[in-house]
Amino acid sequence: MSVGERDPISGHMTTGHEWNGIKELHTPVPKPVWFFLIAFTLFGVIWTLFMPSWPYGTGYFKGWLGIDQKQTVARQLEEGRADRAAWTARIEKEDFAAIKADSDLMGVVRETGHTLFGDNCAACHGTGGEGNLGYPNIVAAPMLWGDTPEIIAETITVGINGADPNTRVSQMLAFGRNQMLDRPAIQQVITYVRSLSGLEQRTEANAAAIDAGKEIFAANCVSCHGDDAKGKTDVGAPNLTDHFWIHGSSRDAIYQTVFNGRQGHMPSWGLRLSPVAIKILALYLTDLREQQHAAVGNGT
């Protein structure tokens, strides 16, 4: 087949090359491909002229537009620091009530507090503050030491059984391990406590155990949990009449608590976080709790 011959099957012209009866077709690069290759090549050349591009020696070509991303980032950081300094100063000097009444500041509290909580608190208390086994629910359950923002800030600062000299101290006695109560007595007080929150209904089968457990509770537990078993914030003892259980509500879980005791731990965040960060966290938690309680009140 000679040069310029047209292949009868494909309709393409041939190049004149032939190998073992196989003829090479002349199939040029499509014009649209050439168009895009040329266009993007021109774009690349123009980009390297106007924007920072080629390195050389100890520097690089900075481009005709003089754009410097390092300076841009530095300027943005400086603007961010100035903006942060403004609202930080306000949060630092204003009291909790004034901050809560300021919608702009509370917007900052919600945004910054969410980050602070995620970085420092979520590992134990959950991303939404709903708690994990061994760590209390801090958005819906009664707060062990009180729920005002001032008290919450104090608790965060000094911690619980933490390293701060003024840390809050709390411990559940090991009534079984230390032989203050025998196993039958522990089982009876467990039955009574579970009946307080509706986990066990009073029946003829457990009535005697509930009555005996009530007497044992009065003799051993009311000093911390109160006569009504609703807990005491001055010692950080939990409410035993609601459905929030830090270490589990099964008979076995409660038995382990009564028999071996409990001593929770919360870091003394005042040794790690600034007073402003702790104030933001206290306001953030207060706001979360108010939202949660409002949602429950609305039946959502």
SEZARO-168362 format. One line per field, with one value per residue (C-alpha): x negated, y negated, z negated. Coordinates in pm, 1 decimal. Layout:
% residues N
c1 = (X; ...);
c2 = (Y; ...);
c3 = (Z; ...);
This chain:
% residues 300
c1 = (0.0; -147.4; -149.3; 178.5; 382.3; 709.8; 794.4; 1126.1; 1244.1; 1161.3; 1152.4; 818.5; 522.8; 222.4; -140.6; -286.4; -426.8; -333.4; -435.7; -338.2; -35.4; 67.6; 86.8; 27.1; 296.7; 230.1; 441.5; 338.2; 400.1; 754.3; 771.6; 955.5; 663.2; 417.3; 636.4; 637.2; 263.9; 182.2; 431.4; 303.8; -56.7; 11.1; 195.7; -103.4; -344.8; -125.8; -74.1; -447.9; -496.7; -230.0; -243.8; -529.0; -682.1; -1034.3; -1296.2; -1649.5; -1953.0; -1843.5; -1503.0; -1230.8; -1059.7; -792.0; -574.3; -467.1; -167.9; -392.6; -161.8; -323.7; -118.1; -342.6; -265.5; 103.1; 118.6; -78.0; 165.7; 466.6; 316.5; 254.8; 612.5; 735.2; 524.2; 658.3; 1017.0; 958.8; 797.5; 1108.3; 1361.4; 1116.9; 1080.2; 1457.8; 1507.7; 1226.8; 1365.4; 1744.1; 1934.8; 2120.5; 2463.9; 2351.9; 2188.3; 2495.6; 2709.4; 2485.2; 2581.0; 2258.3; 2037.4; 2243.6; 2190.2; 1816.4; 1864.0; 2053.3; 1796.9; 1484.5; 1632.9; 1720.2; 1354.4; 1224.1; 1465.7; 1374.7; 1002.6; 1009.4; 1334.1; 1495.1; 1260.8; 1424.2; 1762.9; 1849.2; 1865.0; 2202.7; 2138.2; 2367.4; 2107.9; 1948.9; 1930.8; 1745.2; 1784.1; 2098.2; 2347.3; 2285.0; 2559.4; 2868.0; 2786.3; 2765.4; 2412.3; 2230.8; 2090.3; 2350.4; 2463.0; 2411.6; 2141.7; 1938.0; 1937.6; 1872.4; 1573.9; 1441.1; 1481.8; 1301.1; 1022.2; 940.5; 1057.0; 1180.4; 919.4; 674.3; 332.1; 449.8; 401.4; 765.2; 902.9; 1247.6; 1220.9; 1475.9; 1472.7; 1726.9; 1632.3; 1562.8; 1839.0; 1784.7; 1409.7; 1355.8; 1613.2; 1850.6; 2140.6; 2178.5; 2299.0; 2666.3; 2678.4; 2525.3; 2784.8; 3063.2; 2939.0; 2902.0; 3266.3; 3370.9; 3161.7; 3287.1; 3643.5; 3585.0; 3533.9; 3798.9; 3555.3; 3728.6; 4095.0; 4197.9; 4353.9; 4427.6; 4106.2; 3876.7; 4067.9; 3865.3; 3537.6; 3642.0; 3739.4; 3416.0; 3215.5; 3379.8; 3258.8; 2909.3; 2909.8; 3016.7; 2736.0; 2456.3; 2536.5; 2742.1; 2439.9; 2333.3; 2642.8; 2891.4; 3203.8; 3393.1; 3105.7; 3092.6; 2724.2; 2526.1; 2328.1; 2096.9; 1941.8; 2008.0; 2239.7; 2477.2; 2854.2; 2969.5; 3334.1; 3300.5; 3208.7; 2850.0; 2592.6; 2223.0; 2100.3; 2408.5; 2747.7; 2743.2; 2736.5; 2385.8; 2258.2; 2408.8; 2274.6; 1922.4; 1968.7; 2088.6; 1847.7; 1525.8; 1608.5; 1538.5; 1300.6; 1348.4; 1082.9; 1101.3; 782.5; 718.4; 762.9; 649.4; 297.4; 339.8; 598.0; 616.4; 883.7; 1056.0; 1067.9; 1215.6; 1471.8; 1571.5; 1604.2; 1825.0; 2050.5; 2054.3; 2161.5; 2424.8; 2562.6; 2565.1; 2752.1; 3011.1; 3066.1; 3099.6; 3347.2; 3547.9; 3561.9; 3681.2; 3939.6; 4069.5; 4082.0; 3820.9);
c2 = (0.0; -333.8; -664.1; -844.7; -530.1; -524.7; -218.9; -83.6; 35.4; -251.0; -528.1; -660.1; -736.7; -507.0; -592.2; -344.5; -120.6; 245.3; 533.8; 888.3; 764.9; 521.8; 168.6; -135.9; -397.0; -767.0; -881.7; -1235.4; -1380.2; -1526.3; -1903.9; -1942.5; -1765.8; -2006.4; -2296.1; -2190.9; -2111.1; -2454.4; -2630.7; -2468.8; -2520.8; -2891.4; -2897.9; -2735.8; -2986.2; -3282.2; -3140.1; -3103.2; -3465.2; -3616.7; -3383.6; -3259.5; -2967.2; -2859.0; -2822.9; -2942.4; -2946.1; -3083.5; -3211.2; -3177.6; -3381.1; -3578.5; -3652.6; -3979.9; -4009.4; -3989.6; -3749.5; -3606.0; -3336.1; -3344.8; -3712.4; -3649.5; -3377.7; -3591.8; -3879.1; -3651.9; -3512.3; -3860.9; -3960.8; -3646.3; -3722.6; -4076.0; -3957.6; -3686.4; -3934.6; -4153.1; -3888.5; -3716.0; -4038.1; -4074.5; -3715.8; -3757.6; -4072.9; -4020.8; -3798.7; -3484.2; -3646.6; -3930.8; -3691.3; -3468.1; -3772.1; -3873.0; -3677.4; -3769.5; -3648.7; -3332.6; -3263.1; -3273.1; -3057.4; -2791.7; -2778.8; -2795.1; -2583.3; -2308.0; -2290.6; -2305.5; -2034.9; -1810.4; -1851.2; -1805.4; -1653.3; -1436.0; -1141.1; -1076.1; -1246.9; -1178.0; -1419.6; -1551.1; -1529.4; -1227.0; -1038.2; -695.9; -402.7; -534.3; -898.7; -1100.3; -1248.8; -1621.2; -1759.1; -1584.9; -1434.7; -1640.1; -1775.0; -1606.3; -1931.6; -2182.9; -2318.3; -2695.5; -2819.5; -2946.3; -2603.7; -2421.8; -2649.7; -2574.9; -2200.8; -2215.8; -2423.4; -2212.9; -1874.2; -1578.3; -1378.2; -1569.0; -1728.8; -2074.7; -2137.1; -2249.0; -1962.8; -1830.6; -1500.2; -1225.5; -853.0; -577.4; -346.2; 20.4; 150.4; 513.5; 533.1; 351.1; 577.1; 297.8; 488.2; 857.2; 989.5; 1035.7; 678.8; 549.1; 737.7; 587.5; 229.4; 286.6; 394.0; 83.1; -153.7; -2.6; -43.4; -417.4; -472.9; -226.8; 39.0; 284.2; 265.8; 354.3; 701.6; 957.1; 1133.4; 835.8; 629.4; 762.6; 698.1; 340.7; 267.8; 417.7; 230.8; -95.7; -50.8; 37.7; -267.3; -493.9; -362.3; -373.0; -586.4; -894.6; -1094.7; -1123.1; -1049.1; -1222.9; -1103.0; -1119.5; -953.6; -1250.0; -1306.8; -1592.0; -1839.6; -1927.9; -1580.0; -1502.9; -1211.4; -1122.9; -1116.3; -753.6; -814.6; -907.6; -698.3; -821.5; -567.3; -641.9; -283.9; -95.8; -12.1; 367.9; 555.1; 676.7; 325.9; 179.0; 471.5; 396.7; 32.4; 106.8; 394.0; 240.0; -129.7; -394.8; -685.8; -886.4; -1114.3; -1434.6; -1623.4; -1959.5; -2153.6; -2477.0; -2337.2; -2296.4; -2546.0; -2922.3; -3083.1; -3217.7; -2870.3; -2726.0; -3007.6; -2933.9; -2562.9; -2635.9; -2859.3; -2605.9; -2324.6; -2544.0; -2628.1; -2260.8; -2168.5; -2441.8; -2327.1; -1965.0; -2048.1; -2267.3; -1982.1; -1740.0; -1990.6; -2022.8; -1645.5; -1635.2);
c3 = (0.0; 99.8; -88.0; -50.0; -0.8; -193.3; -400.2; -270.7; -614.0; -854.9; -598.1; -733.5; -512.4; -543.8; -618.0; -369.7; -644.8; -643.6; -871.7; -782.7; -599.0; -873.5; -734.9; -953.5; -944.7; -960.6; -1257.2; -1356.5; -1703.3; -1710.4; -1687.0; -2022.5; -2192.5; -2031.5; -2141.7; -2506.6; -2505.6; -2367.5; -2595.5; -2914.4; -2811.1; -2764.7; -3098.1; -3269.8; -3121.5; -3217.5; -3569.5; -3628.1; -3522.8; -3746.4; -4049.2; -4274.0; -4091.4; -4000.7; -4274.1; -4221.6; -4447.2; -4782.0; -4671.1; -4412.8; -4141.7; -4328.6; -4026.3; -3870.8; -4106.7; -4412.7; -4599.5; -4913.6; -5087.9; -5393.7; -5445.3; -5377.2; -5642.1; -5887.7; -5833.1; -5880.9; -6201.2; -6333.1; -6252.9; -6427.7; -6736.0; -6750.4; -6720.3; -6980.8; -7218.8; -7203.6; -7302.8; -7539.0; -7736.3; -7761.1; -7879.4; -8130.7; -8294.4; -8268.1; -8509.2; -8407.1; -8404.8; -8177.3; -7932.0; -7919.3; -7842.2; -7549.7; -7236.2; -7053.5; -7336.7; -7376.6; -7007.9; -7075.4; -7385.7; -7189.7; -6911.0; -7126.6; -7404.9; -7158.2; -7053.1; -7410.2; -7520.5; -7228.5; -7294.9; -7672.5; -7800.2; -7532.9; -7586.5; -7924.5; -7909.6; -7545.6; -7253.8; -7366.8; -7741.4; -7770.0; -7972.5; -7947.4; -8184.9; -8487.3; -8381.9; -8458.8; -8218.7; -8257.9; -8032.6; -8171.3; -8511.7; -8831.9; -8868.0; -9155.1; -9295.7; -9179.0; -8843.6; -8850.6; -8611.2; -8906.8; -9073.8; -8746.5; -8680.5; -9029.7; -8978.3; -8644.2; -8797.3; -9102.8; -8969.7; -9170.5; -9359.1; -9142.0; -9179.0; -9286.4; -9661.5; -9678.5; -9472.0; -9552.6; -9738.6; -9701.0; -9770.3; -9804.4; -10090.8; -10023.1; -10249.5; -10159.3; -10116.2; -10444.5; -10615.5; -10716.3; -10558.3; -10487.0; -10153.2; -10250.9; -10382.0; -10058.4; -9854.9; -10066.9; -10029.9; -9655.6; -9636.8; -9828.5; -9616.0; -9290.0; -9414.1; -9462.9; -9090.5; -8978.0; -8865.4; -9098.5; -9193.1; -9544.9; -9558.0; -9825.8; -9725.9; -9781.7; -10040.0; -10330.8; -10147.9; -10064.2; -10426.4; -10558.1; -10293.0; -10392.1; -10751.9; -10633.4; -10405.9; -10692.9; -10910.3; -10651.8; -10347.4; -10437.6; -10553.9; -10189.2; -9982.8; -10212.9; -10389.5; -10060.7; -9866.1; -9628.0; -9693.7; -9845.9; -9640.6; -9929.1; -9912.6; -9545.3; -9622.1; -9335.5; -9335.3; -9366.9; -9281.6; -8912.3; -8607.9; -8576.3; -8692.0; -8655.5; -8692.4; -8573.5; -8724.9; -8714.3; -9043.7; -8968.3; -8887.4; -9204.1; -9406.6; -9280.2; -9376.5; -9728.6; -9790.9; -9650.8; -9671.3; -9406.5; -9379.1; -9063.0; -8921.7; -8724.3; -8633.3; -8792.9; -8470.6; -8633.8; -8604.7; -8226.7; -8097.6; -8130.8; -8351.9; -8038.5; -7881.1; -8201.6; -8216.5; -7856.8; -7935.0; -8237.4; -8028.1; -7745.2; -7978.2; -8142.2; -7798.8; -7695.3; -8011.2; -7957.2; -7599.8; -7713.6; -7988.3; -7750.5; -7499.2; -7768.3; -7884.8; -7528.7; -7493.5; -7217.1);
